[in-house]
Amino acid sequence: MIIDSHCHLTYEPISSSLSETINRAKKDGVQYILTISTEDKSFEKILKILKDHKNVYGTYGIHPHEAKSHQNIRCSNIIQKLNLNKKIIGIGETGLDFYYNNSVKKDQISCFEEHIYAAQEKNLPLIVHTRSAESETFEILQKHLKIKHFKILIHCFTGSKDFAFKLLDLGSYISASGVVTFKKSKDLANTFKELPNEKILVETDAPYLSPVPLRGRPNEPGHIIHTVRFLSDLKKLSFEEFSNITTNNFFNLFGKLN
């Protein structure tokens, strides 16, 4: 069994052929899919997907790119949305992206912290996007963990080995996307090789970041088998062994799914 811990089923081209996409994933052994919220206006679409597809779960959160248009979002607003459906099992994606700076830094930080407050109150995993913001992301997470514990999942990790191990010190789980299979990602692959197996999840981030050998095509949850195969070879484990490890890690973080 495999779980795609992060994708965007509301995005095209997936959304226009959703049932077919989910069925293809099932045939490839993807038993559960977590579809991720990035903005408030698309959340109703996520709720409908959860209603229509038993094996799909969701999150609520505001991507750092969207912070500029969600400056009034508060912890209470986030919790209100989380309470709308029991299949909403995570908070995010949220975090910091100083590579593109589509939103100014202060708005990103403020929005990020509101999500942290919600994670602390609801005891749900915080799904963190971080790009070109390693020190700031770490400092914010560390600061708030000293006040009250919360669960952390770093999605689509592409950072440095030093950053990865500092995140492990905070108790974080770290997710691998198709990026780890790219030829230019040797340093990233070496980092995942050294990470403890019990802290690794897998994801597609579909429709983005298709793994080798499908790079350049729109991604979808079923393509995760290529990332799992790459990592299982890297870890010198069988495909089934590594699939089971990442699935158990997902359940340890998010809880068992009904």
C-alpha positions in Angstrom: 0.0 0.0 0.0 1.2 3.5 -0.8 -0.2 6.9 0.3 0.2 10.0 -1.7 0.7 12.4 1.2 0.5 15.6 -0.9 -1.2 16.5 -4.2 -3.7 19.0 -5.6 -6.7 17.3 -7.0 -8.5 20.6 -7.5 -5.9 21.7 -10.1 -6.0 21.0 -13.8 -5.5 18.7 -15.6 -6.4 16.4 -12.8 -9.7 18.0 -11.8 -11.3 17.5 -15.2 -10.6 13.7 -15.1 -10.7 13.1 -11.4 -12.3 9.7 -11.2 -10.1 8.3 -13.9 -7.0 9.6 -12.2 -8.0 8.2 -8.8 -8.8 4.8 -10.3 -5.4 4.7 -12.1 -3.8 5.4 -8.8 -5.7 2.6 -7.1 -4.5 0.1 -9.8 -0.9 1.2 -9.0 -1.4 0.5 -5.3 -2.1 4.0 -4.0 -4.8 3.3 -1.4 -5.2 6.8 0.0 -4.6 10.3 -1.3 -4.3 13.5 0.6 -5.4 16.6 -1.4 -3.9 19.9 -0.2 -5.5 23.3 0.3 -3.7 26.4 -0.9 -6.3 29.1 -0.8 -9.7 29.6 0.8 -11.8 29.9 -2.4 -11.0 26.4 -3.5 -11.8 24.7 -0.2 -15.4 24.0 -1.2 -14.0 21.9 -4.1 -11.9 19.9 -1.7 -14.9 19.2 0.5 -16.9 17.9 -2.5 -14.0 15.7 -3.5 -13.9 14.2 0.0 -17.6 13.5 -0.2 -17.4 11.9 -3.6 -14.3 9.8 -3.1 -14.0 7.6 0.0 -10.2 7.1 -0.2 -9.4 10.9 -0.5 -8.7 13.0 2.5 -7.9 16.7 2.7 -6.4 19.7 4.5 -7.1 23.4 5.0 -4.5 26.0 4.7 -3.1 29.0 2.8 0.0 28.7 0.7 2.6 31.4 1.3 2.2 32.6 -2.3 -1.5 33.4 -1.3 -0.7 35.2 2.0 -1.1 38.6 0.5 -4.8 37.9 -0.3 -5.5 36.2 3.0 -4.2 38.8 5.5 -7.3 38.5 7.6 -7.0 34.8 8.2 -6.7 33.9 11.8 -6.3 30.8 13.8 -10.1 30.8 14.6 -10.9 30.9 10.9 -8.6 28.0 10.2 -10.2 25.9 13.0 -13.7 26.7 11.7 -12.8 25.2 8.3 -11.1 22.2 9.9 -14.2 21.4 11.8 -16.4 21.2 8.6 -15.4 17.6 7.8 -13.7 14.8 9.8 -11.7 13.9 6.6 -9.8 17.2 7.0 -6.8 15.7 8.7 -4.1 18.3 8.3 -3.3 22.1 8.3 -1.6 23.6 5.3 0.1 23.9 3.1 1.6 26.9 4.8 5.1 28.2 5.4 7.6 30.6 3.7 8.7 31.0 0.1 11.3 33.7 -0.3 12.4 32.4 -3.7 9.4 33.9 -5.5 8.2 36.3 -2.8 4.7 36.4 -4.3 3.7 37.7 -1.0 5.8 40.0 1.2 7.7 38.4 4.0 5.8 39.8 6.9 2.5 38.6 5.4 3.9 35.1 4.9 5.3 35.0 8.4 2.0 36.2 10.0 -0.1 33.7 8.0 2.3 30.9 8.8 2.1 31.6 12.6 -1.7 31.6 12.5 -1.5 28.1 11.1 0.9 27.1 13.8 -1.6 28.3 16.5 -4.3 26.1 14.8 -2.0 23.1 14.7 -1.2 23.6 18.4 -4.9 23.8 19.3 -6.2 21.0 17.1 -3.3 18.6 17.4 -3.3 18.1 13.6 -0.1 17.9 11.5 1.2 21.2 10.0 2.2 20.8 6.4 5.1 23.2 5.7 6.2 24.6 2.4 9.7 26.1 2.7 11.9 27.5 -0.1 14.9 29.8 0.2 13.9 30.3 3.8 15.6 27.6 5.8 16.8 29.7 8.8 13.5 31.6 9.1 11.4 28.5 8.8 13.5 26.7 11.5 13.5 29.7 13.8 9.7 30.1 13.7 9.0 26.4 14.2 11.5 26.1 17.0 10.2 29.2 18.7 6.6 28.0 18.7 7.5 24.4 19.7 9.1 25.8 22.9 5.6 27.2 23.8 3.5 24.2 22.8 4.1 21.0 20.9 2.7 20.5 17.4 3.2 18.0 14.6 5.3 19.0 11.6 5.5 17.6 8.0 8.0 19.3 5.7 6.5 18.7 2.2 8.5 18.3 -1.0 11.8 18.7 0.8 14.6 20.0 -1.4 16.8 21.7 1.2 20.2 21.1 2.6 21.3 18.1 4.6 22.0 20.4 7.6 18.5 21.8 7.4 17.0 18.3 7.2 18.7 17.1 10.4 17.8 20.3 12.2 14.2 19.6 11.3 14.5 16.0 12.6 15.7 17.5 15.9 12.3 19.3 16.0 10.5 15.9 15.5 9.6 16.7 11.9 8.6 14.2 9.3 10.1 14.9 5.8 8.4 14.1 2.5 10.1 13.2 -0.7 8.6 14.2 -4.1 9.6 13.3 -7.6 12.4 15.9 -7.4 14.6 13.3 -5.6 14.6 11.2 -8.8 16.0 14.0 -11.0 19.6 13.6 -12.3 20.6 17.0 -10.8 19.3 16.0 -7.3 22.2 13.8 -6.2 22.8 15.9 -3.0 19.1 15.6 -2.2 19.1 11.8 -2.9 22.1 11.5 -0.5 20.3 13.4 2.1 17.3 11.1 1.9 19.6 8.1 2.0 20.8 9.2 5.4 17.4 10.2 6.8 15.9 7.7 9.2 13.3 5.5 7.4 10.8 6.1 10.2 10.7 9.9 9.4 10.1 9.7 5.6 6.8 10.2 3.7 6.3 10.2 -0.1 4.2 12.5 -2.3 3.6 13.6 -5.8 2.7 17.3 -5.5 0.7 16.5 -8.5 0.1 17.9 -11.1 3.7 19.2 -10.6 7.1 17.5 -10.4 6.6 14.2 -12.3 9.4 11.8 -11.4 11.8 10.3 -13.8 11.0 8.6 -16.2 7.8 10.8 -16.6 9.4 14.1 -16.1 7.9 16.8 -18.2 4.4 15.3 -18.2 1.6 16.3 -15.9 1.9 14.5 -12.6 -0.8 12.4 -10.9 -1.0 10.2 -7.7 -0.3 7.0 -9.6 3.1 8.3 -10.6 4.3 8.0 -7.0 5.4 4.5 -7.7 8.5 5.8 -9.5 9.5 7.9 -6.5 8.9 4.9 -4.1 11.0 2.6 -6.4 13.8 5.1 -6.5 13.9 5.6 -2.8 13.6 1.8 -2.0 16.6 1.2 -4.3 18.5 4.0 -2.5 17.7 2.5 0.9 18.4 -1.1 -0.3 14.9 -2.2 0.6 12.3 -3.9 -1.5 9.5 -1.8 -3.0 7.0 -3.4 -0.7 9.1 -2.9 2.4 9.6 0.8 1.7 6.0 1.3 0.7 4.9 -0.2 4.1 7.4 2.0 6.0 6.1 5.2 4.4 2.5 4.2 4.9 3.1 3.4 8.6 4.8 6.8 8.9 1.8 8.5 7.4 -0.5 6.7 9.9 1.8 7.6 12.8 1.6 11.2 11.9 -2.0 11.6 10.7 -3.7 8.7 12.5 -5.4 5.7 11.0 -7.8 6.4 8.2 -11.3 4.9 8.0 
